């Protein structure tokens, strides 16, 4: 009986081997099929990244934004090269060259220069489909520029400097006009810095022409000179060169609190602000790729990448305000007409120049 079982098992094994041997072998992939598959993959990738290899040149006035450019390049294959330049200087260059520039994109900075550039015909009209998620108050009605973020302004105070001189930190804009702060205040020129121009214009709108200029006359008495860029006041205050800096309140501003004896302070009376826009230059040679760039940084994905690069209040309502910029009382944001930033720019800066004289030598 045992032999029969063994024989039966052997027969089953032989039958199984025979059946396995009878099964057809998978056909070997031919060179032609491999090439076809590779071609299909390449075509798919090309469809997903139609502008891969294109390089966009960006005029950048948005501190920290460059950290978000790699994510854009990875997603689209479009490379980004940038030059950091304040919007006031950029506008002056554009005017000197009659709008001719090798740049494709203008990114960040003060809205006043974008409004002027629109009036001068330097910007391309483009309404991104992503603009639907952005408050129209932050963008040009005709699509020449769109807000990326809101940039509030305030003070950075050096606690050691103020303590040494037995001074309290200012709480309001009128506080800055107090003679006790003479020589302790550093801020950028509004002719150069878009944020500083927004501070000047916004506070004058809020106070009214007469009182506004009276306050700024007092502040000017306490300023020895005006920095030639919005990025200068913070580091100078942190280094102890000044007790108070007037500047944009971004993630970078608050990050200095961890490294230096400084405190970022939102004014208690009113908070000036400006949209930080994005626009395409009219003479760009890469307009289609530039539109992809604009779409990305107005999308939720791009806005979140930009917020991670430098914490700000993003223009999209579905992107949360970052904790890194402190507690912003949005009720104190100045109720202002942003379009006046452009129409009043020339007259306001002429009056400013007459008031400050050589302190604002450019």
C-alpha positions as YAML, in Angstrom:
chain: A
units: angstrom
residues:
- id: 1
  name: UNK
  ca: [0.00, 0.00, 0.00]
- id: 2
  name: UNK
  ca: [2.86, 2.33, 0.89]
- id: 3
  name: UNK
  ca: [4.49, 1.69, -2.51]
- id: 4
  name: UNK
  ca: [1.21, 2.53, -4.26]
- id: 5
  name: UNK
  ca: [0.98, 5.87, -2.44]
- id: 6
  name: UNK
  ca: [4.56, 6.72, -3.32]
- id: 7
  name: UNK
  ca: [3.94, 5.77, -6.93]
- id: 8
  name: UNK
  ca: [0.80, 7.90, -7.02]
- id: 9
  name: UNK
  ca: [2.74, 10.85, -5.60]
- id: 10
  name: UNK
  ca: [5.46, 10.47, -8.18]
- id: 11
  name: UNK
  ca: [2.90, 10.33, -10.97]
- id: 12
  name: UNK
  ca: [1.27, 13.52, -9.73]
- id: 13
  name: UNK
  ca: [4.63, 15.25, -9.64]
- id: 14
  name: UNK
  ca: [5.45, 14.16, -13.17]
- id: 15
  name: UNK
  ca: [1.99, 15.31, -14.38]
- id: 16
  name: UNK
  ca: [2.43, 18.67, -12.69]
- id: 17
  name: UNK
  ca: [5.81, 19.14, -14.30]
- id: 18
  name: UNK
  ca: [4.36, 18.19, -17.66]
- id: 19
  name: UNK
  ca: [1.52, 20.70, -17.34]
- id: 20
  name: UNK
  ca: [3.95, 23.42, -16.29]
- id: 21
  name: UNK
  ca: [6.12, 22.65, -19.24]
- id: 22
  name: UNK
  ca: [3.13, 22.90, -21.55]
- id: 23
  name: UNK
  ca: [2.26, 26.46, -20.42]
- id: 24
  name: UNK
  ca: [3.26, 29.17, -22.90]
- id: 25
  name: UNK
  ca: [6.25, 31.36, -21.98]
- id: 26
  name: UNK
  ca: [5.71, 35.14, -21.76]
- id: 27
  name: UNK
  ca: [6.74, 36.83, -24.94]
- id: 28
  name: UNK
  ca: [10.02, 38.72, -24.71]
- id: 29
  name: UNK
  ca: [9.70, 42.52, -25.01]
- id: 30
  name: UNK
  ca: [11.02, 43.60, -28.35]
- id: 31
  name: UNK
  ca: [13.29, 46.59, -28.88]
- id: 32
  name: UNK
  ca: [10.49, 48.27, -30.82]
- id: 33
  name: UNK
  ca: [8.05, 47.84, -27.93]
- id: 34
  name: UNK
  ca: [10.61, 49.24, -25.45]
- id: 35
  name: UNK
  ca: [11.19, 52.25, -27.67]
- id: 36
  name: UNK
  ca: [7.44, 52.81, -28.01]
- id: 37
  name: UNK
  ca: [6.99, 52.70, -24.22]
- id: 38
  name: UNK
  ca: [9.83, 55.16, -23.71]
- id: 39
  name: UNK
  ca: [8.37, 57.45, -26.34]
- id: 40
  name: UNK
  ca: [4.95, 57.37, -24.67]
- id: 41
  name: UNK
  ca: [6.54, 58.20, -21.30]
- id: 42
  name: UNK
  ca: [8.48, 61.08, -22.82]
- id: 43
  name: UNK
  ca: [5.36, 62.40, -24.52]
- id: 44
  name: UNK
  ca: [3.44, 62.24, -21.23]
- id: 45
  name: UNK
  ca: [6.18, 64.08, -19.40]
- id: 46
  name: UNK
  ca: [6.35, 66.67, -22.19]
- id: 47
  name: UNK
  ca: [2.60, 67.20, -21.92]
- id: 48
  name: UNK
  ca: [2.90, 67.67, -18.16]
- id: 49
  name: UNK
  ca: [5.95, 69.95, -18.46]
- id: 50
  name: UNK
  ca: [5.58, 71.70, -21.81]
- id: 51
  name: UNK
  ca: [8.07, 74.46, -20.92]
- id: 52
  name: UNK
  ca: [10.73, 72.28, -19.31]
- id: 53
  name: UNK
  ca: [14.16, 73.78, -19.89]
- id: 54
  name: UNK
  ca: [12.83, 77.34, -20.18]
- id: 55
  name: UNK
  ca: [14.51, 79.86, -17.88]
- id: 56
  name: UNK
  ca: [12.52, 82.73, -16.39]
- id: 57
  name: UNK
  ca: [14.25, 85.86, -15.14]
- id: 58
  name: UNK
  ca: [12.67, 87.44, -12.08]
- id: 59
  name: UNK
  ca: [13.00, 90.89, -10.53]
- id: 60
  name: UNK
  ca: [12.59, 89.98, -6.86]
- id: 61
  name: UNK
  ca: [11.51, 92.27, -4.03]
- id: 62
  name: UNK
  ca: [10.15, 89.58, -1.70]
- id: 63
  name: UNK
  ca: [12.63, 88.45, 0.94]
- id: 64
  name: UNK
  ca: [12.91, 84.68, 1.24]
- id: 65
  name: UNK
  ca: [10.73, 83.89, -1.78]
- id: 66
  name: UNK
  ca: [13.62, 82.28, -3.63]
- id: 67
  name: UNK
  ca: [13.35, 79.31, -1.27]
- id: 68
  name: UNK
  ca: [10.04, 78.44, -2.97]
- id: 69
  name: UNK
  ca: [11.41, 78.52, -6.50]
- id: 70
  name: UNK
  ca: [12.87, 75.00, -6.37]
- id: 71
  name: UNK
  ca: [9.41, 73.50, -5.76]
- id: 72
  name: UNK
  ca: [8.13, 75.34, -8.84]
- id: 73
  name: UNK
  ca: [11.03, 74.09, -10.96]
- id: 74
  name: UNK
  ca: [10.53, 70.51, -9.79]
- id: 75
  name: UNK
  ca: [6.85, 70.65, -10.69]
- id: 76
  name: UNK
  ca: [7.20, 72.37, -14.08]
- id: 77
  name: UNK
  ca: [10.77, 71.92, -15.25]
- id: 78
  name: UNK
  ca: [11.03, 75.72, -15.65]
- id: 79
  name: UNK
  ca: [14.21, 77.18, -14.21]
- id: 80
  name: UNK
  ca: [14.21, 80.46, -12.31]
- id: 81
  name: UNK
  ca: [16.96, 83.05, -12.12]
- id: 82
  name: UNK
  ca: [16.45, 86.18, -10.06]
- id: 83
  name: UNK
  ca: [17.92, 89.53, -9.14]
- id: 84
  name: UNK
  ca: [16.96, 91.15, -5.86]
- id: 85
  name: UNK
  ca: [16.01, 94.78, -6.38]
- id: 86
  name: UNK
  ca: [13.61, 97.13, -4.58]
- id: 87
  name: UNK
  ca: [10.55, 98.12, -6.57]
- id: 88
  name: UNK
  ca: [11.44, 101.82, -6.53]
- id: 89
  name: UNK
  ca: [14.83, 101.13, -8.09]
- id: 90
  name: UNK
  ca: [13.27, 98.67, -10.54]
- id: 91
  name: UNK
  ca: [10.73, 101.26, -11.67]
- id: 92
  name: UNK
  ca: [13.46, 103.86, -12.14]
- id: 93
  name: UNK
  ca: [15.42, 101.39, -14.29]
- id: 94
  name: UNK
  ca: [12.34, 100.58, -16.35]
- id: 95
  name: UNK
  ca: [11.65, 104.25, -16.95]
- id: 96
  name: UNK
  ca: [15.26, 104.87, -17.95]
- id: 97
  name: UNK
  ca: [15.02, 102.01, -20.47]
- id: 98
  name: UNK
  ca: [11.49, 102.86, -21.65]
- id: 99
  name: UNK
  ca: [10.15, 99.59, -20.28]
- id: 100
  name: UNK
  ca: [12.77, 97.39, -21.93]
- id: 101
  name: UNK
  ca: [14.03, 94.68, -19.61]
- id: 102
  name: UNK
  ca: [15.42, 91.17, -19.85]
- id: 103
  name: UNK
  ca: [13.22, 90.14, -16.91]
- id: 104
  name: UNK
  ca: [10.03, 88.14, -17.43]
- id: 105
  name: UNK
  ca: [8.46, 88.44, -13.97]
- id: 106
  name: UNK
  ca: [8.16, 91.13, -11.31]
- id: 107
  name: UNK
  ca: [7.75, 89.50, -7.92]
- id: 108
  name: UNK
  ca: [6.80, 91.26, -4.68]
- id: 109
  name: UNK
  ca: [7.51, 94.72, -3.33]
- id: 110
  name: UNK
  ca: [5.31, 97.78, -3.12]
- id: 111
  name: UNK
  ca: [2.18, 98.07, -5.22]
- id: 112
  name: UNK
  ca: [2.75, 101.74, -6.08]
- id: 113
  name: UNK
  ca: [5.48, 100.90, -8.58]
- id: 114
  name: UNK
  ca: [3.28, 98.26, -10.24]
- id: 115
  name: UNK
  ca: [0.48, 100.80, -10.64]
- id: 116
  name: UNK
  ca: [2.90, 103.29, -12.21]
- id: 117
  name: UNK
  ca: [4.35, 100.58, -14.47]
- id: 118
  name: UNK
  ca: [0.82, 99.65, -15.58]
- id: 119
  name: UNK
  ca: [0.08, 103.27, -16.49]
- id: 120
  name: UNK
  ca: [3.36, 103.43, -18.44]
- id: 121
  name: UNK
  ca: [2.52, 100.28, -20.41]
- id: 122
  name: UNK
  ca: [5.32, 98.11, -19.03]
- id: 123
  name: UNK
  ca: [3.19, 95.18, -17.81]
- id: 124
  name: UNK
  ca: [1.34, 92.39, -19.60]
- id: 125
  name: UNK
  ca: [-2.36, 91.93, -18.95]
- id: 126
  name: UNK
  ca: [-3.05, 88.47, -17.55]
- id: 127
  name: UNK
  ca: [-5.92, 87.26, -15.38]
- id: 128
  name: UNK
  ca: [-4.89, 83.94, -13.87]
- id: 129
  name: UNK
  ca: [-7.66, 81.39, -13.25]
- id: 130
  name: UNK
  ca: [-6.28, 81.23, -9.69]
- id: 131
  name: UNK
  ca: [-7.16, 84.90, -9.16]
- id: 132
  name: UNK
  ca: [-10.75, 83.89, -8.39]
- id: 133
  name: UNK
  ca: [-9.59, 82.85, -4.91]
- id: 134
  name: UNK
  ca: [-8.01, 86.25, -4.18]
- id: 135
  name: UNK
  ca: [-9.78, 89.32, -2.82]
- id: 136
  name: UNK
  ca: [-10.20, 91.78, -5.73]
- id: 137
  name: UNK
  ca: [-9.00, 94.58, -3.41]
- id: 138
  name: UNK
  ca: [-5.52, 93.04, -3.57]
- id: 139
  name: UNK
  ca: [-5.26, 93.04, -7.37]
- id: 140
  name: UNK
  ca: [-5.53, 95.22, -10.43]
- id: 141
  name: UNK
  ca: [-9.07, 95.17, -11.83]
- id: 142
  name: UNK
  ca: [-7.77, 94.67, -15.37]
- id: 143
  name: UNK
  ca: [-5.28, 91.94, -14.50]
- id: 144
  name: UNK
  ca: [-1.99, 93.79, -14.92]
- id: 145
  name: UNK
  ca: [-0.84, 92.69, -11.45]
- id: 146
  name: UNK
  ca: [-2.22, 90.35, -8.78]
- id: 147
  name: UNK
  ca: [-1.56, 90.28, -5.05]
- id: 148
  name: UNK
  ca: [0.58, 87.45, -3.71]
- id: 149
  name: UNK
  ca: [0.52, 88.49, -0.08]
- id: 150
  name: UNK
  ca: [-0.31, 91.31, 2.29]
- id: 151
  name: UNK
  ca: [2.65, 92.98, 3.94]
- id: 152
  name: UNK
  ca: [1.83, 94.78, 7.20]
- id: 153
  name: UNK
  ca: [4.30, 97.26, 8.66]
- id: 154
  name: UNK
  ca: [5.44, 97.99, 12.18]
- id: 155
  name: UNK
  ca: [8.46, 98.42, 14.43]
- id: 156
  name: UNK
  ca: [11.46, 96.37, 15.44]
- id: 157
  name: UNK
  ca: [13.02, 97.60, 18.68]
- id: 158
  name: UNK
  ca: [16.42, 96.77, 20.13]
- id: 159
  name: UNK
  ca: [15.70, 96.14, 23.80]
- id: 160
  name: UNK
  ca: [19.29, 96.64, 24.93]
- id: 161
  name: UNK
  ca: [19.68, 99.97, 23.17]
- id: 162
  name: UNK
  ca: [16.39, 101.31, 24.52]
- id: 163
  name: UNK
  ca: [17.13, 100.05, 28.05]
- id: 164
  name: UNK
  ca: [20.57, 101.63, 28.03]
- id: 165
  name: UNK
  ca: [19.00, 104.99, 27.14]
- id: 166
  name: UNK
  ca: [16.03, 104.52, 29.45]
- id: 167
  name: UNK
  ca: [13.54, 104.64, 26.59]
- id: 168
  name: UNK
  ca: [10.28, 102.76, 26.24]
- id: 169
  name: UNK
  ca: [9.36, 101.10, 22.97]
- id: 170
  name: UNK
  ca: [7.04, 103.18, 20.77]
- id: 171
  name: UNK
  ca: [3.45, 102.00, 20.55]
- id: 172
  name: UNK
  ca: [2.02, 104.29, 17.86]
- id: 173
  name: UNK
  ca: [3.16, 106.21, 14.80]
- id: 174
  name: UNK
  ca: [2.81, 109.48, 16.66]
- id: 175
  name: UNK
  ca: [5.15, 108.10, 19.32]
- id: 176
  name: UNK
  ca: [7.92, 108.06, 16.70]
- id: 177
  name: UNK
  ca: [7.68, 111.84, 16.48]
- id: 178
  name: UNK
  ca: [8.62, 112.24, 20.15]
- id: 179
  name: UNK
  ca: [11.97, 114.11, 20.37]
- id: 180
  name: UNK
  ca: [13.26, 111.54, 22.88]
- id: 181
  name: UNK
  ca: [13.80, 109.15, 19.95]
- id: 182
  name: UNK
  ca: [16.07, 111.55, 18.05]
- id: 183
  name: UNK
  ca: [18.79, 109.60, 16.24]
- id: 184
  name: UNK
  ca: [17.31, 106.25, 17.25]
- id: 185
  name: UNK
  ca: [15.08, 105.57, 14.23]
- id: 186
  name: UNK
  ca: [16.09, 103.87, 10.98]
- id: 187
  name: UNK
  ca: [13.74, 103.39, 8.03]
- id: 188
  name: UNK
  ca: [14.03, 103.10, 4.27]
- id: 189
  name: UNK
  ca: [13.41, 105.85, 1.77]
- id: 190
  name: UNK
  ca: [9.85, 105.72, 0.41]
- id: 191
  name: UNK
  ca: [11.28, 106.66, -2.98]
- id: 192
  name: UNK
  ca: [13.15, 103.34, -2.98]
- id: 193
  name: UNK
  ca: [11.17, 100.96, -0.77]
- id: 194
  name: UNK
  ca: [7.63, 100.07, -1.77]
- id: 195
  name: UNK
  ca: [6.79, 99.07, 1.78]
- id: 196
  name: UNK
  ca: [8.01, 102.37, 3.19]
- id: 197
  name: UNK
  ca: [6.04, 104.24, 0.54]
- id: 198
  name: UNK
  ca: [2.92, 102.27, 1.58]
- id: 199
  name: UNK
  ca: [3.57, 103.27, 5.20]
- id: 200
  name: UNK
  ca: [3.83, 106.93, 4.23]
- id: 201
  name: UNK
  ca: [0.81, 106.98, 1.92]
- id: 202
  name: UNK
  ca: [-1.35, 104.78, 4.15]
- id: 203
  name: UNK
  ca: [-0.78, 106.81, 7.30]
- id: 204
  name: UNK
  ca: [-1.45, 110.07, 5.46]
- id: 205
  name: UNK
  ca: [-4.71, 108.61, 4.15]
- id: 206
  name: UNK
  ca: [-5.63, 107.58, 7.69]
- id: 207
  name: UNK
  ca: [-4.65, 110.81, 9.43]
- id: 208
  name: UNK
  ca: [-5.67, 113.17, 6.69]
- id: 209
  name: UNK
  ca: [-3.28, 115.39, 4.72]
- id: 210
  name: UNK
  ca: [-2.62, 118.06, 7.37]
- id: 211
  name: UNK
  ca: [-2.12, 115.87, 10.42]
- id: 212
  name: UNK
  ca: [-0.35, 113.17, 8.41]
- id: 213
  name: UNK
  ca: [2.41, 115.50, 7.25]
- id: 214
  name: UNK
  ca: [2.65, 117.02, 10.73]
- id: 215
  name: UNK
  ca: [3.36, 113.55, 12.18]
- id: 216
  name: UNK
  ca: [5.91, 112.75, 9.50]
- id: 217
  name: UNK
  ca: [7.65, 116.07, 9.97]
- id: 218
  name: UNK
  ca: [8.15, 115.12, 13.62]
- id: 219
  name: UNK
  ca: [9.38, 111.63, 12.71]
- id: 220
  name: UNK
  ca: [11.79, 113.09, 10.17]
- id: 221
  name: UNK
  ca: [13.38, 115.19, 12.92]
- id: 222
  name: UNK
  ca: [14.33, 111.94, 14.68]
- id: 223
  name: UNK
  ca: [15.88, 110.27, 11.60]
- id: 224
  name: UNK
  ca: [19.51, 110.95, 10.71]
- id: 225
  name: UNK
  ca: [19.35, 109.33, 7.26]
- id: 226
  name: UNK
  ca: [17.11, 107.06, 5.21]
- id: 227
  name: UNK
  ca: [18.25, 103.59, 4.17]
- id: 228
  name: UNK
  ca: [18.32, 102.88, 0.46]
- id: 229
  name: UNK
  ca: [16.44, 99.60, 0.67]
- id: 230
  name: UNK
  ca: [13.72, 97.95, 2.74]
- id: 231
  name: UNK
  ca: [16.09, 95.18, 3.81]
- id: 232
  name: UNK
  ca: [18.50, 97.47, 5.68]
- id: 233
  name: UNK
  ca: [16.61, 98.76, 8.77]
- id: 234
  name: UNK
  ca: [16.06, 95.37, 10.44]
- id: 235
  name: UNK
  ca: [19.70, 94.21, 10.48]
- id: 236
  name: UNK
  ca: [20.95, 97.66, 11.52]
- id: 237
  name: UNK
  ca: [18.56, 97.70, 14.47]
- id: 238
  name: UNK
  ca: [19.44, 94.11, 15.41]
- id: 239
  name: UNK
  ca: [23.14, 95.02, 15.37]
- id: 240
  name: UNK
  ca: [22.51, 97.80, 17.88]
- id: 241
  name: UNK
  ca: [23.15, 100.69, 15.49]
- id: 242
  name: UNK
  ca: [19.64, 102.01, 16.17]
- id: 243
  name: UNK
  ca: [17.01, 101.51, 18.81]
- id: 244
  name: UNK
  ca: [14.02, 101.40, 16.44]
- id: 245
  name: UNK
  ca: [13.49, 100.20, 12.89]
- id: 246
  name: UNK
  ca: [10.38, 100.85, 10.80]
- id: 247
  name: UNK
  ca: [9.89, 97.92, 8.44]
- id: 248
  name: UNK
  ca: [7.76, 95.18, 6.93]
- id: 249
  name: UNK
  ca: [6.49, 92.66, 9.47]
- id: 250
  name: UNK
  ca: [7.37, 89.32, 7.88]
- id: 251
  name: UNK
  ca: [8.54, 85.96, 9.16]
- id: 252
  name: UNK
  ca: [12.10, 87.18, 8.74]
- id: 253
  name: UNK
  ca: [11.41, 90.13, 11.03]
- id: 254
  name: UNK
  ca: [10.07, 87.93, 13.83]
- id: 255
  name: UNK
  ca: [12.86, 85.36, 13.32]
- id: 256
  name: UNK
  ca: [15.39, 87.97, 14.47]
- id: 257
  name: UNK
  ca: [13.88, 87.78, 17.95]
- id: 258
  name: UNK
  ca: [15.52, 84.37, 18.41]
- id: 259
  name: UNK
  ca: [19.00, 85.65, 17.52]
- id: 260
  name: UNK
  ca: [19.15, 89.23, 18.74]
- id: 261
  name: UNK
  ca: [17.84, 91.30, 21.68]
- id: 262
  name: UNK
  ca: [14.98, 92.67, 19.58]
- id: 263
  name: UNK
  ca: [11.19, 92.63, 19.68]
- id: 264
  name: UNK
  ca: [8.82, 93.03, 16.72]
- id: 265
  name: UNK
  ca: [5.91, 95.34, 17.57]
- id: 266
  name: UNK
  ca: [2.66, 95.95, 15.72]
- id: 267
  name: UNK
  ca: [1.51, 99.57, 16.21]
- id: 268
  name: UNK
  ca: [-1.50, 99.91, 18.49]
- id: 269
  name: UNK
  ca: [-3.17, 102.73, 16.56]
- id: 270
  name: UNK
  ca: [-3.05, 101.57, 12.93]
- id: 271
  name: UNK
  ca: [-1.21, 99.07, 10.75]
- id: 272
  name: UNK
  ca: [-0.14, 100.21, 7.28]
- id: 273
  name: UNK
  ca: [-0.01, 97.50, 4.65]
- id: 274
  name: UNK
  ca: [0.56, 96.89, 0.98]
- id: 275
  name: UNK
  ca: [-0.23, 94.03, -1.38]
- id: 276
  name: UNK
  ca: [2.95, 92.32, -2.56]
- id: 277
  name: UNK
  ca: [2.06, 91.75, -6.24]
- id: 278
  name: UNK
  ca: [3.22, 89.60, -9.10]
- id: 279
  name: UNK
  ca: [3.21, 90.66, -12.76]
- id: 280
  name: UNK
  ca: [4.51, 89.71, -16.19]
- id: 281
  name: UNK
  ca: [6.57, 92.23, -18.14]
- id: 282
  name: UNK
  ca: [5.10, 93.19, -21.48]
- id: 283
  name: UNK
  ca: [8.31, 92.57, -23.41]
- id: 284
  name: UNK
  ca: [8.92, 89.12, -21.87]
- id: 285
  name: UNK
  ca: [10.03, 86.57, -24.44]
- id: 286
  name: UNK
  ca: [8.61, 83.72, -22.35]
- id: 287
  name: UNK
  ca: [5.05, 84.83, -21.69]
- id: 288
  name: UNK
  ca: [3.49, 81.35, -21.71]
- id: 289
  name: UNK
  ca: [6.01, 80.00, -19.19]
- id: 290
  name: UNK
  ca: [5.59, 83.20, -17.19]
- id: 291
  name: UNK
  ca: [1.84, 82.54, -16.97]
- id: 292
  name: UNK
  ca: [2.58, 79.07, -15.58]
- id: 293
  name: UNK
  ca: [4.76, 80.75, -12.95]
- id: 294
  name: UNK
  ca: [2.03, 83.22, -12.00]
- id: 295
  name: UNK
  ca: [-0.59, 80.47, -11.86]
- id: 296
  name: UNK
  ca: [1.59, 78.36, -9.57]
- id: 297
  name: UNK
  ca: [2.30, 81.11, -7.04]
- id: 298
  name: UNK
  ca: [-1.36, 82.13, -6.93]
- id: 299
  name: UNK
  ca: [-2.49, 78.53, -6.43]
- id: 300
  name: UNK
  ca: [-3.01, 77.14, -2.94]
- id: 301
  name: UNK
  ca: [0.02, 74.88, -3.41]
- id: 302
  name: UNK
  ca: [2.23, 77.76, -4.49]
- id: 303
  name: UNK
  ca: [0.92, 80.12, -1.81]
- id: 304
  name: UNK
  ca: [1.65, 77.55, 0.89]
- id: 305
  name: UNK
  ca: [5.16, 77.02, -0.50]
- id: 306
  name: UNK
  ca: [5.69, 80.78, -0.48]
- id: 307
  name: UNK
  ca: [4.35, 81.08, 3.07]
- id: 308
  name: UNK
  ca: [6.81, 78.39, 4.20]
- id: 309
  name: UNK
  ca: [9.65, 80.26, 2.49]
- id: 310
  name: UNK
  ca: [8.82, 83.51, 4.29]
- id: 311
  name: UNK
  ca: [5.86, 83.76, 6.64]
- id: 312
  name: UNK
  ca: [3.35, 86.39, 5.50]
- id: 313
  name: UNK
  ca: [-0.39, 86.91, 5.25]
- id: 314
  name: UNK
  ca: [-1.09, 85.25, 1.91]
- id: 315
  name: UNK
  ca: [-3.54, 86.74, -0.56]
- id: 316
  name: UNK
  ca: [-5.66, 83.59, -0.78]
- id: 317
  name: UNK
  ca: [-8.29, 83.34, 1.91]
- id: 318
  name: UNK
  ca: [-7.91, 79.55, 2.11]
- id: 319
  name: UNK
  ca: [-4.27, 79.79, 3.25]
- id: 320
  name: UNK
  ca: [-4.00, 80.28, 7.02]
- id: 321
  name: UNK
  ca: [-2.11, 83.20, 8.57]
- id: 322
  name: UNK
  ca: [1.20, 81.80, 9.87]
- id: 323
  name: UNK
  ca: [1.91, 81.91, 13.60]
- id: 324
  name: UNK
  ca: [5.45, 83.07, 12.79]
- id: 325
  name: UNK
  ca: [4.30, 86.65, 12.19]
- id: 326
  name: UNK
  ca: [2.71, 87.04, 15.59]
- id: 327
  name: UNK
  ca: [-0.86, 88.05, 16.34]
- id: 328
  name: UNK
  ca: [-2.10, 90.52, 13.75]
- id: 329
  name: UNK
  ca: [-5.17, 92.54, 14.68]
- id: 330
  name: UNK
  ca: [-6.63, 92.77, 11.19]
- id: 331
  name: UNK
  ca: [-9.17, 95.31, 12.44]
- id: 332
  name: UNK
  ca: [-6.28, 97.76, 12.71]
- id: 333
  name: UNK
  ca: [-5.20, 97.39, 9.09]
- id: 334
  name: UNK
  ca: [-5.66, 100.82, 7.52]
- id: 335
  name: UNK
  ca: [-8.80, 101.17, 5.42]
- id: 336
  name: UNK
  ca: [-7.05, 102.64, 2.39]
- id: 337
  name: UNK
  ca: [-7.45, 103.15, -1.33]
- id: 338
  name: UNK
  ca: [-4.55, 101.21, -2.84]
- id: 339
  name: UNK
  ca: [-5.02, 102.89, -6.23]
- id: 340
  name: UNK
  ca: [-4.00, 106.19, -4.64]
- id: 341
  name: UNK
  ca: [-0.57, 104.65, -4.07]
- id: 342
  name: UNK
  ca: [-0.01, 105.02, -7.80]
- id: 343
  name: UNK
  ca: [-1.85, 108.23, -8.65]
- id: 344
  name: UNK
  ca: [-0.36, 110.15, -5.71]
- id: 345
  name: UNK
  ca: [3.16, 108.76, -5.93]
- id: 346
  name: UNK
  ca: [4.89, 111.55, -7.83]
- id: 347
  name: UNK
  ca: [3.32, 114.42, -5.87]
- id: 348
  name: UNK
  ca: [3.77, 112.71, -2.50]
- id: 349
  name: UNK
  ca: [7.44, 111.91, -3.13]
- id: 350
  name: UNK
  ca: [8.11, 115.48, -4.28]
- id: 351
  name: UNK
  ca: [6.71, 116.76, -1.00]
- id: 352
  name: UNK
  ca: [8.71, 114.14, 0.89]
- id: 353
  name: UNK
  ca: [11.96, 115.16, -0.85]
- id: 354
  name: UNK
  ca: [11.37, 118.81, 0.00]
- id: 355
  name: UNK
  ca: [10.83, 117.89, 3.66]
- id: 356
  name: UNK
  ca: [13.77, 115.54, 4.22]
- id: 357
  name: UNK
  ca: [16.40, 117.16, 1.99]
- id: 358
  name: UNK
  ca: [19.83, 115.48, 1.90]
- id: 359
  name: UNK
  ca: [18.84, 112.84, 4.46]
- id: 360
  name: UNK
  ca: [17.33, 110.92, 1.55]
- id: 361
  name: UNK
  ca: [20.22, 111.36, -0.89]
- id: 362
  name: UNK
  ca: [19.93, 108.68, -3.56]
...
